[in-house]
C-alpha cells in the first residue's frame, strides 16, 4: 500500500491564482468603465492594424505619384532647349 501525500500549495500556485483573479478584475472594471461596445478585442486590434496599413499604403502611393510627377517635369525641362535672352 502506498500512501499518497497531499500536494502542498506552493508559491507558484498562489501567484498564478492571484494573477488570474487580478486579470478577471481588470476585465470586469474595463467593461464597467468603458462600456461593453468599446472593449478592445483581438479582432478589433487586427482591424485597426489593417486600416493603419491601408492608410500608410495610400500615403506611400501619393508620395510616389508626386515624386514621379516631379521627375517627369525635371526631365521635360532638361530636354527642352533653353532660350537665350536677346539683347
Secondary structure, 3 states (H helix, E strand, C coil): CCCCCCCCCCHHHHHHHHHHHHHHHHHHHHHHHHCHHHCCCHHHHHHHHHHHHHHHHHHHHHHHHHHHHHHHHHHHHHHCCCCCCCC
